[in-house]
Amino acid sequence: MNIRKLILEGEGVTLDFKKRITSCEKIARTMVSFANNRGGRLLIGIADDGTISGLKSEDEEKYMITRAAHLYCKPALDPVFEEVYIDDKVVLVAEIKKSEIKPHYALGEDKKWWVYIRVNDKSVLASKIVVDVLKRENNEHGVFLEYSAREKALLEYLDKNERITSREYSLMLKLSRRSTHRILVNLVLSGVIRLHTTEREEYYTAS
């Protein structure tokens, strides 16, 4: 594994740097966000700016990550470890595979379970719509897509406009939150529209 190349790429959707593991809750959020997305790697012994600090005891870091993966993630995760030596320093790589049993939850400091997804280089709390999409992605029965005036109105809007939020759609057709949620989830899962999540907002575009 070319650690230097990964460091140059910088933190992102599938890569996160940690100088040390100091909190099971925090590392669980990162691991869960990887599992709920495309998977990813943790490089432990690397500072946020890419400086290679190395580890004195990789066993302690492995213990913290494994404890977080098994006790602070639900369903539990199984990180794959690799020790890489660079400039006489040890860097621990923990790989989290993309999960087939989404969503995964992380235990927060408030003792509640929360779903996180990876957005750029951040682990972001997932909305109810994102959680529902993750749950139903695993549904083998497919999606029953009703194409009524409400769906048609949304697609006509997106044909003329670049994007729309769930709130804008709800207000446009005077829909309840529950109806809005159901329509958007079905359209995302059927591939008719795309869901975009940023750190500040969530919106939809035509596929």
Number of C-alpha atoms within 10 A of each C-alpha: 9 8 16 11 9 15 20 9 11 16 20 15 20 21 22 24 23 18 18 18 16 12 12 21 19 17 22 30 28 24 35 32 31 29 26 25 21 15 19 22 24 25 28 25 25 23 17 14 10 19 12 22 17 23 18 12 10 17 11 13 19 19 12 17 26 21 16 23 25 15 17 26 25 19 16 18 23 14 19 13 16 12 14 16 11 13 8 8 13 20 25 23 22 22 21 25 19 16 17 11 13 22 27 27 25 29 20 17 11 7 10 9 15 19 26 28 28 29 19 15 15 19 22 19 17 20 16 12 18 22 22 18 19 22 14 18 18 13 9 7 7 12 15 10 13 11 10 8 10 16 15 11 14 19 17 11 17 17 12 8 11 10 17 17 15 17 15 12 19 16 12 13 13 12 14 11 13 9 12 19 17 12 17 23 23 20 22 21 20 15 12 14 20 17 22 14 17 12 12 6 9 17 15 19 20 20 11
